[in-house]
């Protein structure tokens, strides 16, 4: 009986929860602003939507020719964070979706939950993209290797340069030339 009551209450509240997360109309004065990039390769205003703005943290030198940064896509209900790791020598990349919040509420994913001790990702001078893909497979993390194509789908004025950190930390690498 109690379970039936809880189910009925949750179903009754579901439309209100869904409405709370509906995307707002874009303000009348909103414009598609160009991306802003910091000297540390952090960025904001990537993407071309008021409803889903994208930003990225400063690039971090991992070692072994790799850099990493966290990318965030906001939405009406929260945000989703991704870890992006770039091999400056080969130009290849991997993006790994963060894990769901621990408290069980909706709101997005956090990249910090990927890292040890809570997650299986360890970034150090022994890290490779293949190892990150293997850990992601074993742990059930969503990941992709077409990061450049995903960024390339954005308007030029809204694209971040995933190789920006290569110029800072590995200036003689192939990635630094991109």
Buried (B, 14 or more C-beta within 10 A) or exposed (E): EEEEEEEEEEEEEEEEEEEEEEEEEEEEEEEEEEBEBEEBBBBBBBBBBBEBBBBBBBBBBBEBBBBBBBBBBBBEBBBBBBBBBBBBBEBBBBBBBBBBBEEEEEBBBBBEBBBEEEBBBBBEEEBBBEEBBEBBEEBEBEBBEEBBEEBEEBEEEBBBBBBBBBBBBBEEBBBBEB
